[in-house]
Amino acid sequence: MKTLFCFGLGYSALSTARMISKAGWQIRGTVRSAGKAQALKPEGIDAVVFDGTGPGAEVAAKLAGCDAVLVSIAPGEDGDPALIHHGTDIAATKPKALIYLSTVGVYGNHDGAWVDEETPVAPRSERSIRRAAAEQAWLDFGAEHDLPVMVFRLSGIYGPGRSPFDKLRAGTARRIVKPGQMFNRIHVDDIAGAVFAGLRRPRAGVYNITDKEPAPPQDVVAHAAHLLGVPPPPEVAFEDAELSPMGRSFYGENKRVACAKAQRMLPWRLRYPTFRDGLEALLEAETASAN
């Protein structure tokens, strides 16, 4: 049985781990609390505590013998906690694949133009600057230790419990309009599929993991409302939206992201190539679960 170790069993990594577990892999990883580790035990996930401030007491032992490593922890001011505190342990384990989950935010703003993996990074926000630095640190680590490190740059993540449907039902959905603004998205199941493809055919490098149809954010909310059969929220001009600094920073980056390389090299196929495909599948699953 093959084993995957996940640094940070958050939303995307946990969804990925569950899918890979169904394919017969054993899952180990880290969480931030003993309570969450205990909660994952019934699923067969062997989790230990690692808060990123120092080495995790049980991490090295759990890493030993693992076939692959998935890193899904946000970097801090000093860099990636997994690399800082457990880089030596990872190198000793010699995984056959190491995947680092990053963000398309490292490309910065391109005024709606297309970008791909050949586009130079130009991060603007502090979080994206840290991500770009962490990406390079992992790639350098892979080169130093002869490990196939893959950087997956993710676009806006949605899925069960994190979709426009949830905001529409809660009354918090907004249709903010900034002319020309485009975002890509990625269904969490497609992230899982990309990771599994990378584990089966590790090829070092950088890959965009995103859907094929960048779209204005207000269109996504409107389509979700249509699927639910409810009126969409009124449009609000970006200048009048009173967004948080983080919210405004997202709108400061406008680009279309291409994903041809990942589909060619891994290989990987999108289950949900557009936001419409993903939202319709989510609603079908919710309806089936309710019945």
N, C-alpha and C positions, 0 to 999 in steps of 0.2 A: 504493500500500500504506500502510495506517495504522500508526502506531507508538505503542506503549505503553512508558513509562519507569516502572520499578518501583524505588522506594527500599526496599531490603531484600528480596532474593530468598530469603526463608526458606520455611518449610513451606507456609504458605497462599499467599503471593504467587507462589512458584514453581509450585505446582500450578495457580494461576490463569493464570499466564503461559503455561504449556504448553497449556492448553485454548484460550486466545485465539490462540496461535500457529497452532493447527490451523485456526482460522477465517480465517487469512490475514493476521494482524497481524504486524508486525515487533516484536520484544521487545528492549528495552535495559533496563539497570538496574544496581544496585549490590550488591556482596558485600563481605565483610570481608577477603578474602584473594585474592591473585593466583592461588593454586592453584584456588580454587573458580571464579574467572572463566575459567580455562583449561578446567576440566572442563565448563563449560556451552557452550563453543564448538561442539562437535559437534551440539548441539541447535539451533544457529542463534541462541542468545541472546547478545547483545553486552553483556557485563557488565564493569564497571570497579570499582575498589576505592574504598570510602568507609567509614571506620571511625567517623565521627560526631564525631571530636575536632577537625576542621577541614575546610575545603572539600576535596572530592575533586578531584584534579588534572585528571581527564578528564570530570568530571560535566557541567560547563556545556556542553561541546562535544557530548556525547551527548544532552543535553536539547534542544538546538536542533532545532526542527522537529517535535518529538513532538506527537502529537494528544491524548494523555491521560497523566495521571500517577497512579500508585498508590503510596501511602505506607504502608509496613508496618514501620516502625522504632519500637521502644519509646522513649518520651521519657525524657530524663535529668532531672537536677535543674534544669537551666536551660531545659528545654523540648524541643521536637522538633528533632533535629539537622538534618533535611532542611530545615526552615523556617529555622532559625538560619543555616545555612551556604549554603543555595541558594535561599532565598525569592526573592531578586532575579532569579536565573536562571529560576526557574519563572514569575515574573511576566512576564519578557521573552519567554518561550516562548509565553505565552497559550494553554495547553491548552484544548481544548473540554470537558474533564472532569477533575476531580481527586477521587480517592476516598481517604479516610483510614480505615484499618482500626483501630477502637477495640475496646472491650469493654463488655459489659452490666454489668461490675463498677462502672461509674460510677453506677449507680442505688443502690448500697449495699444495705442489708438492708430487706426489706419483710415479713418474717415470713410468707412464702409467698403474699402477695397478688400479683395481676397488676399488671404495669407496662407502659406503652407510651411512645412518644416524647414524650408530653405530661407524663409524670411528671418532676418536677424531679430533677436529679442530686443525689446525696448520698453521694459516695464515702467509704469508710472506710479502706481500705488506702492506703499511700503510692503504690503503683503505679497504683491507680485514681484517686487525686487528681491524679497527673501526667497520666493519660490525659484526664481531664475538662478540665484546663487546656489540653492540646494540642488537644483538639477545638475549644475556643472560639477558640484562636489561629488554627487553620486556617479556621474559619468567618469570623472577622474578616478574615483575609487574603483570602478569596474576595470578601467584600463590598467591601473596599478596592480590589481590582484587577478587579472585575466578572468573576470566574471562578466557574463552577458547582461549588462544593465540596460533596461528599457525605460525610457521616460514617456509616460502617457499624459499628454496635455488634454485635460477634460474641459468641455464647455459647460454651460449651465445645467446642473443635474436636476432631474425630476424623476418621480416614481411614486409608488404607494406611500401615502402620507405626506408627500411633498409635491403637490401638483396644484394647478390653478383651481381644480375642483375643491380642494380643501379650503382655499382662501375665499372662493365664492360662497361656500356653505357657511363659513365663519363671518362673512360680511366684510372681509378685509381686502378683497381683490380690488385692484386699481388699474385703470387703463391710462397709463401715463404716455403721452405722445410727445416725442421729440423727432421732428421731421428728419427722415433719412437714417434713423437709428436702426441697426440690425444686430441681432444676437443669434448665435447657434445654441443648441441644446443637446442633451444626451440622456436617454432613458437609462436608469440604473441597471436594467437587465442587459443593455448593450455594453455598459462598462464591464459587467461580469463576463460577457462573451468575449470581449477584447482581451481581458486578463487571461482567461482560459486559453485563448488562442496563443497568446504570448508564452504561456507556460509550456504548451505543447510544442511550440516551435520558436524557441528564444532566439531573437536576432537583435543584437545591441543597437541602440539608436533612439531617436526621438520620433514620437508618433502622435498625431492629433486624433483624439477619440471624440468624435462629434457627429451630429446628424448631417444630412446633406442639404438642408433647406434653412438657411438663416432667414429670420423673419422679424418684423417689428414686434415688440413685446405686447402691444395692445391687441394685435391680431390673434395672439395665442389666447389671451383672456377672453376675447370675443368668441373664439371657436369653442372654448371650454363651456362658456355660458350657453351657446347654441346646443351643445351636446346634452347639457343638463336641462334644457328647456326653460331657462330663466333669463330675464333681461340682463344684458351686460351692464356693468357699472358705467357711469358717464365718463367720457374722455376728459382728461385733465392735462393741460399744457405742462410740459416739463418745468417751465419757469415758475409755475404756481403749485407745484407738487409738494413742497415743504419736505423734501427727502432728508434722511440722515446723511452725514458726511460719507458713510460707506455706500449708501444708496446712490448718491450723486456720483461717486467715483465709478460705479458700474456704467452709468450713462456717459461717462467721459471717455469710454473705450468703445469704438464703433468699428466693427470689422466683420467680414465673412470668412469662415475658417473651412479649409478643404481637408478631406480625410482620405484621399485616394491612396496615399502611401500605406496606411495601416491595412487597408483592404487588400492591397497588393502583396505586402511583405509578410504579414503575420501567418496565414491569411485570416481575415475576419470579415464577417458579413453582418450588416445592420439588420436587426429585426424590425426596428422602427426608424426608417430613414427620414421621416418628417415628424414634426410635432403632432400633426393630425393622426398619423398612425399610432403614435405613442399614447395620445390622449384617448383615442377610441378604444385601444386595448385596455388601458387602465379602467375606463368606465365599464367595459364588459366584465372585467375581473371583479370589480366592486359589486356589480349587479349579481353575478353568479355567487359571490360570497354571501351576499345578503339573503339570497334564496336558498 
